[in-house]
Amino acid sequence: MGANSSSFNELSSNDYLKKLSSPEPINPIDPYWNQLLSFSFIIPINSLDGELLEESTTSICKGIAINNCKSGHFGAVIRNFLVRVTELKASVQGDDNIFTWQTYNALFSIRSLSEYYIEHLSEKLILQQFEAKPKDMGGKERSHDQEYTGKNLHA
């Protein structure tokens, strides 16, 4: 249990997760994505672990929700997941577990962020999270009143 707690506590200060919650878009071919999805921690196996994980990542999830309309990072995680899923069969045949691990981490990240969105955002704001793209990928600038600011929970 101690390893779980310390691992979960370290997540809020993880540099890769902090960058994911920033407003700056990250190029889809940046090595950052491989590094982010190669993280290793013990997954929550009971409700107490789940609560510790949620407490440890609340500030990261909130940052992603606030900045996602500019950064498009949530969609980028989904795209990275889809790329890795297509590479899974080849990686399993070649005894390369990195794609399996990265695919799992991407899916776990999508699950965790979706759970945060469902618990803290209105349906309209959740849709904006899924549709958000950075401006250089065809996204539109949104006015401030159309974005999640952390103050408009279930707005």
N, C-alpha and C positions, 0 to 999 in steps of 0.2 A: 504493500500500500504506500509506503514511503516513496518508492520510485515513481509511482503514479502522481502523487501529490507534487513532488518537486518538478517532475516533467511538465505537469499542467501549469504550475506557477511560472515556469520559464517561458511559456508560450506568449504571454502578454509583452515580453521584452524581446521576442525573437525579431531580428532585423528583417528577415524575409517577410514575415507577417506584417510588420510595420510598413514595409514598402508596398505590400498588397493593399493596405488600407489608405495609401496616399492618393492624392488627386492626379498624380502624373501617370499618363498612360505608359505601359511597358510594351515594347515591340514584341509581337508574337514569337519571333525567333531569338529573342534574347535568352542567353543561358540561364538567366534568373529563373525561368519557369522550371527547368530541370532541377535546379537547386532547391526551389521551393517545394516541389513535389517529391523530392528525395528525403524529406525530413523523416525522422524516426522518433516515435514516442509510443508508449504503451497505450493502446486504445482503452476507452472506458468499458468496463465489463459489468458494472452494476450501477444502480441509481446514484450512489454517492460519488463514484467516479464521474458520472455524467454531469452532476451538479458542479463538481470541481472544474471540469472542462469548461462548462458554460460560464462560470464565474471568471475563469482565467482568460477567456476570449471575448468577453462582452465588449471591452473597449475596442478590440480589433474589429469585431463584427459591426459595431456602431460606426467606426471610421470607414469601413468599406461601404456601408449603406449610405453614408453622407457623401462620399467621394465617388461612388460608382457611376453616377451620371456623367461625370467628367472623364473618369479613367476607363470605364468599361471592364474593370478587372473581374467582375463576377462572370460576365460572358466569356472572358478570356480563360478563366478556369474551366468553364464548360467546354470551350473549344479544345483546350489541352486534354481534357478527359476524352473527348471524342477521337482525337488523334491517337491517343494511347490505346484506346479500345481496339482500333483497327490494327494496331501493331502487336496486340496480345498473342494472337495465335502463333505468329512467327517467333516471338520472344520465348514462348513456352517450348516450342520445338527446339530452340537453340539453348535451352537451359539458362536463359538470361532473365533473372527475376526482377531487374530494375523496372521494366515496363509494368509488370504486375504490381509492384510496390507503388510506382508513380500513379498508376490508374486507380488503385485503391485510395491513395491520398487525395487525388483530385475528386473522386466520388465522395469521400468523407468530408472534404471541404465544401462541396456543393450541398451536401446534406446539412451540415452545420450552419451554413449561411442561410439556407432556405428555412431552417427551423427558426433562426433569429428573425428573419423577415416575417414569417407567419405570426410569431409571438409579439412583434413590435410595430408592424406597419399595417396600414390599411391596404385593401385589395388594389386600389389605384397605385399606391406607392410600390407594392410588390411587382406589379406589371412593369412599372418604370425600371425597376432593378433588372428584370429579365430582358427588357428591350434596350437598355443603355448601351451605347457604343461611344468610344472616344470620337472627337470631331474628325480626326484624321482617318477614321474608318467609316465615314459617312454619317456620323452622329450629328445631332443638332444641339446647339446651346439651349439649355432650358432656363427659363426664368427661375429666380430663387424660390418663388412660391410653388413651383412644380416639383421641387426636390425635397428629399428627406433631409431634415436639418438636425434631427435628434430631438427637436422640441415638438414635432408634429406627429407623435405616436398615434397610430390609428386615426389619422386625420382624414 
